[in-house]
Amino acid sequence: MTIQLDPEKLAQLQTQHGDNLLELSNTLPRLVVFLRHSGCTFCREALADLKKQRKQIESEGVGLVLV
């Protein structure tokens, strides 16, 4: 499933490196993962799963964005 988001909103969302989500999404499709906090059991499990699957995800031409 593909969801189209408002480009103006994407341009306002920035990474810790100063890149905005619009620029990032124009270079590669992005898998955006929303996390609560590092102490959350669900979040730690999700990160462990992403770590295991990261190479495969990136080999498919998809970049990860963690929020």
Helices and strands as residue ranges (DSSP letters): H 7-12, H 21-27, E 30-33, H 41-59, E 63-66
